[in-house]
């Protein structure tokens, strides 16, 4: 199963901080790629022992908005 999450990345001093805004899991790295890689690992570990059960008629999607 694959799920897409919304992520915000901010530079803070010498680190890039990646935060999943859907569940508040945070990680960091020395560059953007490392921050994202570390966040993916943190998300995988978080859900490793969790069973993701969605009620019937539940849909997960993303939308793009121009601002």
C-alpha positions as CSV (number, residue, x, y, z in Angstrom):
1,X,0.0,0.0,0.0
2,X,1.3,3.4,-0.8
3,X,0.0,6.7,0.6
4,X,1.0,10.3,-0.3
5,X,1.5,12.8,2.5
6,X,1.8,16.5,2.4
7,X,5.2,17.8,3.6
8,X,6.6,21.2,4.4
9,X,10.4,21.7,4.3
10,X,12.0,24.7,6.0
11,X,15.6,25.7,6.4
12,X,16.6,26.2,10.0
13,X,20.2,27.2,10.6
14,X,22.3,24.4,9.1
15,X,19.5,21.9,8.7
16,X,16.5,21.3,6.5
17,X,13.4,20.3,8.5
18,X,10.8,18.1,6.8
19,X,7.4,18.0,8.5
20,X,4.5,15.8,7.5
21,X,1.5,18.1,8.1
22,X,-0.9,15.2,8.0
23,X,0.4,13.6,11.2
24,X,3.0,15.9,12.6
25,X,6.0,13.5,12.1
26,X,9.2,15.5,11.7
27,X,12.7,14.7,10.5
28,X,15.7,16.7,9.3
29,X,18.7,16.5,7.0
30,X,21.7,18.4,5.8
31,X,20.0,19.0,2.5
32,X,16.4,18.7,1.1
33,X,17.0,15.2,-0.3
34,X,18.3,13.9,3.0
35,X,15.5,15.5,5.0
36,X,12.9,13.8,2.7
37,X,14.7,10.5,2.9
38,X,14.8,10.7,6.7
39,X,11.2,11.7,6.9
40,X,10.2,8.7,4.7
41,X,12.1,6.4,7.0
42,X,10.4,8.0,10.1
43,X,7.0,7.5,8.5
44,X,7.7,3.9,7.7
45,X,8.8,3.2,11.2
46,X,5.8,5.0,12.7
47,X,3.4,2.9,10.6
48,X,5.4,-0.3,10.8
49,X,3.3,-1.8,13.6
50,X,0.2,0.2,13.0
51,X,-2.6,-1.3,10.9
52,X,-4.0,1.4,8.7
53,X,-7.7,0.6,8.5
54,X,-10.0,3.0,6.6
55,X,-13.8,2.9,6.9
56,X,-15.7,2.0,3.8
57,X,-16.3,4.8,1.3
58,X,-13.1,6.5,2.4
59,X,-11.0,8.1,-0.3
60,X,-7.5,9.5,-0.1
61,X,-6.4,12.0,-2.7
62,X,-4.4,15.2,-3.3
63,X,-5.5,18.4,-4.9
64,X,-3.5,21.2,-6.4
65,X,-4.5,24.8,-5.8
66,X,-3.0,27.8,-7.5
67,X,-2.5,30.8,-5.1
